[in-house]
């Protein structure tokens, strides 16, 4: 079997590209994989190759030459230009190959801002199967009228972090061996509620003076929201934690595991989410998580990998941190739950589930 995977970003440029890279690595144990990424350079995905109908046809010609058994698209609403993606799907349909689409988000507000309902229906009608990582995303699809038999739930995979010890990771990152390290990881975006993590630090440091907050990541590609970044830095100063909060900027690939191994707790104070690849990185590092109690992050409470807190509430975050520090048994249970979930959702098993789906579709196109 030969699978052509379309993804809008090069490897490890963001969560979607990292997801695709991990999936491809394990799929190659079972099938032949031909990936196609669309980007002009490391910060300008899609704009060049999706700029005209002629170039869309060239992409389809490349896929036809690959002659795949299945075409698999990694999809978010903001990743592909609307008109160009519509044309791409229409042309792919003519190749008479099963088309699988992985829906990586489920934020209803996007329907009002980015896409019309009719466009979404067009997308989903053109594909043969849609992969949802969670029941939340599945409901998002069913609510617009996607037949339930077209939706397959395949969880987000977990990448096991390198075996570097906490001490080694902290030495590598020049972090104190005695500090309590709270980690906020990934691109800096407003929906991640980073300001609530910063505000929580004042209360946390009353109990744990050596607490440090590491905000590991920079602004997303194409983002010019420097005002938000400036606001966060000003807030850390206003809260009296400017020397206790570290903004690292963009984290290179080789340091991702080190930050997760060095940390004591991952904070996800999101105000909305569909899912979180960052959460799954933490699971792979055995790192307890404190996350907002919102749709898309239910996995935290459902699997006991950390504590859920009220969104928009810094005091709730601070209380959860203190609880995990005080209750050593609970903290260790969270670590163990992460380890168990990592085994259940290792990329090897996730790849197997994909192959089973591909096989089920292949027979309809013989």
C-alpha positions as a Python dict, from the first residue, in 0.01 Angstrom:
ca = {
    (1, 'X'): (0, 0, 0),
    (2, 'X'): (119, 350, -84),
    (3, 'X'): (-8, 653, 110),
    (4, 'X'): (39, 1015, 2),
    (5, 'X'): (19, 1249, 302),
    (6, 'X'): (-43, 1620, 247),
    (7, 'X'): (60, 1859, 523),
    (8, 'X'): (86, 2239, 503),
    (9, 'X'): (411, 2278, 696),
    (10, 'X'): (763, 2134, 692),
    (11, 'X'): (871, 1907, 975),
    (12, 'X'): (849, 2038, 1332),
    (13, 'X'): (754, 2393, 1239),
    (14, 'X'): (444, 2368, 1455),
    (15, 'X'): (224, 2111, 1626),
    (16, 'X'): (59, 1999, 1304),
    (17, 'X'): (391, 1941, 1129),
    (18, 'X'): (535, 1757, 1429),
    (19, 'X'): (224, 1539, 1439),
    (20, 'X'): (267, 1457, 1071),
    (21, 'X'): (636, 1376, 1112),
    (22, 'X'): (575, 1138, 1402),
    (23, 'X'): (290, 967, 1215),
    (24, 'X'): (492, 922, 896),
    (25, 'X'): (786, 775, 1086),
    (26, 'X'): (572, 492, 1227),
    (27, 'X'): (352, 445, 920),
    (28, 'X'): (662, 356, 723),
    (29, 'X'): (683, 35, 926),
    (30, 'X'): (365, -79, 749),
    (31, 'X'): (317, 110, 422),
    (32, 'X'): (506, 317, 169),
    (33, 'X'): (460, 687, 248),
    (34, 'X'): (507, 979, 10),
    (35, 'X'): (468, 1311, 196),
    (36, 'X'): (398, 1642, 24),
    (37, 'X'): (445, 1964, 222),
    (38, 'X'): (343, 2304, 93),
    (39, 'X'): (557, 2597, 194),
    (40, 'X'): (756, 2878, 42),
    (41, 'X'): (1006, 2893, 326),
    (42, 'X'): (1010, 2827, 700),
    (43, 'X'): (772, 3115, 770),
    (44, 'X'): (554, 3133, 460),
    (45, 'X'): (355, 2810, 426),
    (46, 'X'): (125, 2756, 131),
    (47, 'X'): (126, 3104, -14),
    (48, 'X'): (347, 3021, -311),
    (49, 'X'): (231, 2674, -413),
    (50, 'X'): (-138, 2757, -360),
    (51, 'X'): (-125, 3086, -547),
    (52, 'X'): (-296, 2983, -872),
    (53, 'X'): (-511, 2709, -1030),
    (54, 'X'): (-214, 2610, -1246),
    (55, 'X'): (-6, 2532, -938),
    (56, 'X'): (-293, 2340, -778),
    (57, 'X'): (-309, 2125, -1090),
    (58, 'X'): (67, 2067, -1067),
    (59, 'X'): (21, 1941, -711),
    (60, 'X'): (-246, 1699, -828),
    (61, 'X'): (-18, 1589, -1111),
    (62, 'X'): (254, 1511, -855),
    (63, 'X'): (6, 1304, -657),
    (64, 'X'): (-111, 1122, -971),
    (65, 'X'): (251, 1036, -1053),
    (66, 'X'): (297, 894, -703),
    (67, 'X'): (-7, 674, -774),
    (68, 'X'): (-108, 632, -407),
    (69, 'X'): (-355, 384, -273),
    (70, 'X'): (-483, 649, -33),
    (71, 'X'): (-451, 1028, -12),
    (72, 'X'): (-441, 1159, 345),
    (73, 'X'): (-474, 1533, 423),
    (74, 'X'): (-377, 1693, 756),
    (75, 'X'): (-629, 1974, 791),
    (76, 'X'): (-700, 2289, 988),
    (77, 'X'): (-925, 2566, 866),
    (78, 'X'): (-653, 2831, 884),
    (79, 'X'): (-387, 2626, 706),
    (80, 'X'): (-524, 2625, 351),
    (81, 'X'): (-657, 2911, 136),
    (82, 'X'): (-1026, 2842, 90),
    (83, 'X'): (-1064, 2868, -289),
    (84, 'X'): (-741, 2683, -362),
    (85, 'X'): (-824, 2400, -122),
    (86, 'X'): (-1169, 2361, -279),
    (87, 'X'): (-1008, 2321, -620),
    (88, 'X'): (-751, 2076, -482),
    (89, 'X'): (-1022, 1852, -338),
    (90, 'X'): (-1225, 1861, -658),
    (91, 'X'): (-923, 1755, -864),
    (92, 'X'): (-819, 1487, -615),
    (93, 'X'): (-1168, 1341, -635),
    (94, 'X'): (-1114, 1277, -1006),
    (95, 'X'): (-815, 1051, -928),
    (96, 'X'): (-1058, 793, -791),
    (97, 'X'): (-856, 729, -475),
    (98, 'X'): (-987, 724, -119),
    (99, 'X'): (-932, 1058, 51),
    (100, 'X'): (-882, 1073, 428),
    (101, 'X'): (-887, 1402, 615),
    (102, 'X'): (-768, 1447, 973),
    (103, 'X'): (-961, 1729, 1141),
    (104, 'X'): (-718, 1887, 1385),
    (105, 'X'): (-948, 2147, 1538),
    (106, 'X'): (-1301, 2201, 1661),
    (107, 'X'): (-1353, 2565, 1750),
    (108, 'X'): (-1711, 2668, 1663),
    (109, 'X'): (-1615, 3038, 1651),
    (110, 'X'): (-1403, 2966, 1342),
    (111, 'X'): (-1722, 2886, 1151),
    (112, 'X'): (-1836, 3243, 1210),
    (113, 'X'): (-1502, 3407, 1137),
    (114, 'X'): (-1303, 3195, 891),
    (115, 'X'): (-1541, 2971, 703),
    (116, 'X'): (-1897, 2953, 594),
    (117, 'X'): (-2091, 2642, 682),
    (118, 'X'): (-2141, 2567, 313),
    (119, 'X'): (-1766, 2551, 258),
    (120, 'X'): (-1721, 2307, 544),
    (121, 'X'): (-1994, 2084, 407),
    (122, 'X'): (-1823, 2091, 67),
    (123, 'X'): (-1495, 1976, 224),
    (124, 'X'): (-1646, 1693, 420),
    (125, 'X'): (-1856, 1569, 129),
    (126, 'X'): (-1547, 1543, -92),
    (127, 'X'): (-1359, 1307, 141),
    (128, 'X'): (-1425, 944, 224),
    (129, 'X'): (-1326, 939, 589),
    (130, 'X'): (-1255, 1198, 857),
    (131, 'X'): (-1029, 1126, 1151),
    (132, 'X'): (-1120, 1295, 1480),
    (133, 'X'): (-886, 1271, 1777),
    (134, 'X'): (-1158, 1319, 2038),
    (135, 'X'): (-1533, 1292, 2094),
    (136, 'X'): (-1535, 1672, 2108),
    (137, 'X'): (-1405, 1695, 1751),
    (138, 'X'): (-1641, 1418, 1638),
    (139, 'X'): (-1939, 1612, 1775),
    (140, 'X'): (-1814, 1922, 1595),
    (141, 'X'): (-1833, 1725, 1269),
    (142, 'X'): (-2168, 1560, 1339),
    (143, 'X'): (-2322, 1897, 1426),
    (144, 'X'): (-2270, 2016, 1070),
    (145, 'X'): (-2425, 1701, 927),
    (146, 'X'): (-2129, 1470, 861),
    (147, 'X'): (-2257, 1108, 867),
    (148, 'X'): (-2129, 931, 1175),
    (149, 'X'): (-2008, 635, 967),
    (150, 'X'): (-1766, 870, 792),
    (151, 'X'): (-1597, 971, 1119),
    (152, 'X'): (-1326, 754, 1277),
    (153, 'X'): (-1182, 837, 1618),
    (154, 'X'): (-806, 785, 1628),
    (155, 'X'): (-641, 949, 1931),
    (156, 'X'): (-349, 1186, 1907),
    (157, 'X'): (-24, 992, 1936),
    (158, 'X'): (230, 1027, 2216),
    (159, 'X'): (600, 1066, 2147),
    (160, 'X'): (819, 931, 2427),
    (161, 'X'): (1067, 1202, 2526),
    (162, 'X'): (1438, 1131, 2536),
    (163, 'X'): (1561, 954, 2849),
    (164, 'X'): (1764, 1251, 2970),
    (165, 'X'): (1726, 1294, 3348),
    (166, 'X'): (1577, 1602, 3513),
    (167, 'X'): (1918, 1698, 3647),
    (168, 'X'): (2084, 1660, 3307),
    (169, 'X'): (1805, 1856, 3137),
    (170, 'X'): (1835, 2142, 3386),
    (171, 'X'): (2210, 2153, 3351),
    (172, 'X'): (2172, 2164, 2973),
    (173, 'X'): (1926, 2454, 3000),
    (174, 'X'): (2120, 2630, 3277),
    (175, 'X'): (1832, 2597, 3525),
    (176, 'X'): (1864, 2563, 3902),
    (177, 'X'): (1850, 2209, 4033),
    (178, 'X'): (1647, 2328, 4336),
    (179, 'X'): (1386, 2538, 4158),
    (180, 'X'): (1021, 2447, 4107),
    (181, 'X'): (990, 2471, 3728),
    (182, 'X'): (645, 2547, 3586),
    (183, 'X'): (636, 2519, 3209),
    (184, 'X'): (422, 2692, 2947),
    (185, 'X'): (529, 2551, 2613),
    (186, 'X'): (463, 2631, 2248),
    (187, 'X'): (372, 2930, 2036),
    (188, 'X'): (255, 3237, 2225),
    (189, 'X'): (-111, 3291, 2132),
    (190, 'X'): (-394, 3468, 2311),
    (191, 'X'): (-617, 3161, 2340),
    (192, 'X'): (-352, 2992, 2558),
    (193, 'X'): (-426, 3221, 2852),
    (194, 'X'): (-61, 3269, 2942),
    (195, 'X'): (-143, 3580, 3144),
    (196, 'X'): (-325, 3361, 3400),
    (197, 'X'): (-11, 3153, 3453),
    (198, 'X'): (188, 3471, 3512),
    (199, 'X'): (-71, 3605, 3756),
    (200, 'X'): (-67, 3274, 3946),
    (201, 'X'): (304, 3311, 4017),
    (202, 'X'): (259, 3574, 4289),
    (203, 'X'): (45, 3338, 4497),
    (204, 'X'): (261, 3033, 4420),
    (205, 'X'): (579, 3211, 4529),
    (206, 'X'): (428, 3292, 4867),
    (207, 'X'): (446, 2918, 4939),
    (208, 'X'): (736, 2822, 4712),
    (209, 'X'): (992, 3098, 4685),
    (210, 'X'): (1205, 2904, 4438),
    (211, 'X'): (919, 2875, 4186),
    (212, 'X'): (1009, 2972, 3831),
    (213, 'X'): (781, 3005, 3527),
    (214, 'X'): (934, 2922, 3190),
    (215, 'X'): (740, 3042, 2885),
    (216, 'X'): (915, 2836, 2620),
    (217, 'X'): (816, 2953, 2273),
    (218, 'X'): (777, 3255, 2050),
    (219, 'X'): (508, 3404, 1831),
    (220, 'X'): (370, 3179, 1555),
    (221, 'X'): (490, 3216, 1195),
    (222, 'X'): (313, 3502, 1020),
    (223, 'X'): (194, 3643, 1355),
    (224, 'X'): (256, 4006, 1432),
    (225, 'X'): (89, 4004, 1773),
    (226, 'X'): (383, 4172, 1940),
    (227, 'X'): (134, 4365, 2154),
    (228, 'X'): (34, 4044, 2335),
    (229, 'X'): (395, 3946, 2395),
    (230, 'X'): (468, 4295, 2525),
    (231, 'X'): (161, 4273, 2749),
    (232, 'X'): (281, 3944, 2900),
    (233, 'X'): (626, 4083, 2976),
    (234, 'X'): (475, 4397, 3130),
    (235, 'X'): (243, 4180, 3338),
    (236, 'X'): (532, 3979, 3480),
    (237, 'X'): (689, 4306, 3590),
    (238, 'X'): (364, 4438, 3738),
    (239, 'X'): (312, 4112, 3929),
    (240, 'X'): (664, 4130, 4073),
    (241, 'X'): (781, 3811, 3901),
    (242, 'X'): (984, 3960, 3617),
    (243, 'X'): (1303, 3788, 3737),
    (244, 'X'): (1118, 3464, 3804),
    (245, 'X'): (953, 3437, 3463),
    (246, 'X'): (1169, 3339, 3166),
    (247, 'X'): (1068, 3405, 2806),
    (248, 'X'): (1289, 3178, 2594),
    (249, 'X'): (1172, 3265, 2243),
    (250, 'X'): (1148, 2994, 1979),
    (251, 'X'): (1267, 2653, 2105),
    (252, 'X'): (1478, 2449, 1867),
    (253, 'X'): (1375, 2089, 1805),
    (254, 'X'): (1666, 1935, 1993),
    (255, 'X'): (1567, 2118, 2315),
    (256, 'X'): (1199, 2022, 2324),
    (257, 'X'): (1249, 1707, 2532),
    (258, 'X'): (1494, 1887, 2761),
    (259, 'X'): (1236, 2149, 2860),
    (260, 'X'): (977, 1883, 2936),
    (261, 'X'): (1222, 1669, 3133),
    (262, 'X'): (1347, 1973, 3327),
    (263, 'X'): (997, 2086, 3431),
    (264, 'X'): (793, 1980, 3733),
    (265, 'X'): (449, 2074, 3600),
    (266, 'X'): (310, 2176, 3260),
    (267, 'X'): (53, 2458, 3265),
    (268, 'X'): (-220, 2475, 2999),
    (269, 'X'): (-440, 2769, 3109),
    (270, 'X'): (-614, 2774, 2769),
    (271, 'X'): (-937, 2964, 2714),
    (272, 'X'): (-1035, 2743, 2419),
    (273, 'X'): (-890, 2433, 2254),
    (274, 'X'): (-976, 2145, 2026),
    (275, 'X'): (-695, 1928, 2158),
    (276, 'X'): (-330, 1985, 2244),
    (277, 'X'): (-21, 1835, 2090),
    (278, 'X'): (176, 2006, 2368),
    (279, 'X'): (-23, 1809, 2623),
    (280, 'X'): (79, 1487, 2450),
    (281, 'X'): (446, 1590, 2457),
    (282, 'X'): (414, 1630, 2833),
    (283, 'X'): (251, 1288, 2862),
    (284, 'X'): (546, 1139, 2676),
    (285, 'X'): (780, 1298, 2930),
    (286, 'X'): (579, 1179, 3231),
    (287, 'X'): (508, 1540, 3325),
    (288, 'X'): (197, 1617, 3537),
    (289, 'X'): (-36, 1874, 3382),
    (290, 'X'): (-259, 2152, 3512),
    (291, 'X'): (-508, 2244, 3241),
    (292, 'X'): (-823, 2448, 3201),
    (293, 'X'): (-1143, 2254, 3242),
    (294, 'X'): (-1265, 2311, 2886),
    (295, 'X'): (-1371, 2100, 2591),
    (296, 'X'): (-1067, 1968, 2413),
    (297, 'X'): (-865, 1918, 2731),
    (298, 'X'): (-1093, 1667, 2905),
    (299, 'X'): (-819, 1408, 2869),
    (300, 'X'): (-648, 1552, 3179),
    (301, 'X'): (-927, 1469, 3423),
    (302, 'X'): (-1044, 1161, 3234),
    (303, 'X'): (-704, 994, 3254),
    (304, 'X'): (-573, 1133, 3581),
    (305, 'X'): (-263, 1287, 3422),
    (306, 'X'): (-302, 1607, 3620),
    (307, 'X'): (-558, 1851, 3757),
    (308, 'X'): (-828, 2052, 3581),
    (309, 'X'): (-886, 2413, 3685),
    (310, 'X'): (-1132, 2688, 3606),
    (311, 'X'): (-1039, 2884, 3292),
    (312, 'X'): (-960, 3256, 3329),
    (313, 'X'): (-870, 3191, 3695),
    (314, 'X'): (-513, 3242, 3817),
    (315, 'X'): (-602, 3154, 4177),
    (316, 'X'): (-737, 2818, 4062),
    (317, 'X'): (-404, 2752, 3888),
    (318, 'X'): (-207, 2851, 4197),
    (319, 'X'): (-419, 2627, 4420),
    (320, 'X'): (-369, 2330, 4187),
    (321, 'X'): (9, 2381, 4182),
    (322, 'X'): (17, 2392, 4562),
    (323, 'X'): (-200, 2081, 4583),
    (324, 'X'): (32, 1880, 4359),
    (325, 'X'): (334, 1992, 4558),
    (326, 'X'): (175, 1912, 4891),
    (327, 'X'): (26, 1577, 4790),
    (328, 'X'): (329, 1375, 4681),
    (329, 'X'): (119, 1062, 4633),
    (330, 'X'): (-114, 1246, 4393),
    (331, 'X'): (184, 1386, 4204),
    (332, 'X'): (329, 1037, 4157),
    (333, 'X'): (-11, 905, 4048),
    (334, 'X'): (-18, 1171, 3776),
    (335, 'X'): (327, 1063, 3658),
    (336, 'X'): (218, 700, 3649),
    (337, 'X'): (-100, 791, 3461),
    (338, 'X'): (110, 976, 3201),
    (339, 'X'): (329, 670, 3157),
    (340, 'X'): (26, 443, 3114),
    (341, 'X'): (-136, 676, 2862),
    (342, 'X'): (191, 703, 2670),
    (343, 'X'): (192, 326, 2628),
    (344, 'X'): (-172, 321, 2516),
    (345, 'X'): (-120, 599, 2263),
    (346, 'X'): (233, 540, 2142),
    (347, 'X'): (275, 635, 1777),
    (348, 'X'): (325, 271, 1679),
    (349, 'X'): (-31, 187, 1786),
    (350, 'X'): (-172, 505, 1632),
    (351, 'X'): (-5, 415, 1301),
    (352, 'X'): (-164, 70, 1314),
    (353, 'X'): (-508, 228, 1357),
    (354, 'X'): (-444, 445, 1051),
    (355, 'X'): (-346, 143, 842),
    (356, 'X'): (-665, -36, 944),
    (357, 'X'): (-868, 263, 827),
    (358, 'X'): (-678, 279, 497),
    (359, 'X'): (-741, -91, 440),
    (360, 'X'): (-1113, -53, 507),
    (361, 'X'): (-1137, 219, 240),
    (362, 'X'): (-916, 52, -20),
    (363, 'X'): (-1165, -222, -101),
    (364, 'X'): (-1423, 36, -214),
    (365, 'X'): (-1193, 161, -490),
    (366, 'X'): (-1066, -163, -644),
}
